[in-house]
Amino acid sequence: MPDTSAAPDLRYPIGRADRRPSLTPDERRAAIDALAVAPEALRAAVRGLTDEQLDTPYRPGGWTARQLVHHVADSHLNAYIRFKLGLTENDPTIKPYDQDSWVTLPDSSLPVVVSLDLLDGVHTRLVALLRATPATAFARTIQHPENGPMTLDLMLGVYAWHGRHHTAHITSLRERMGWS
């Protein structure tokens, strides 16, 4: 019998991202809906946490809950720009960034409400843009220097997962630590 008692992988509490280049209309709608609720889900995940709790790594060697919130804002700001580039330019090459260095910059020590409020605005615009985008446009591509060509559908799936992924880092930390 297989050993099912192994500890969960704290890096991937909801599993790894599904990196399919094409989504069905229902999958696309669900991914956009996931983006629509991501800011409030992240806000709920950190609601009531003290500064000490926010400065606790979600796993040994991992980022703190505070850094996770600021990272999601950084990442989803980039997502918004990447979608706009993908919709307005022919197969643009996007700029990657060193996320591990970004979370060590001084703005990642600000109160989390700064990034939560930023996410509210970015997601309002991103979701409005994506809901108005014709289905055929999701086959358009961007070039990611590290990951190769990516369709807008693939990006949509990855960023929908990304919000849930980091929210789950925080909610699973809360559960393990017994923080209500």
Sequence and secondary structure as in RCSB ss.txt:
>XXXX:A:sequence
MPDTSAAPDLRYPIGRADRRPSLTPDERRAAIDALAVAPEALRAAVRGLTDEQLDTPYRPGGWTARQLVHHVADS
HLNAYIRFKLGLTENDPTIKPYDQDSWVTLPDSSLPVVVSLDLLDGVHTRLVALLRATPATAFARTIQHPENGPM
TLDLMLGVYAWHGRHHTAHITSLRERMGWS
>XXXX:A:secstr
         TT TT      S   HHHHHHHHHHHHHHHHHHHHHHTT  HHHHTSBSSTTS BHHHHHHHHHHH
HHHHHHHHHHHHHSSS B     HHHHTTSGGGGS HHHHHHHHHHHHHHHHHHHHHS GGGGG EEEETTTEEE
EHHHHHHHHHHHHHHHHHHHHHHHHHHT  
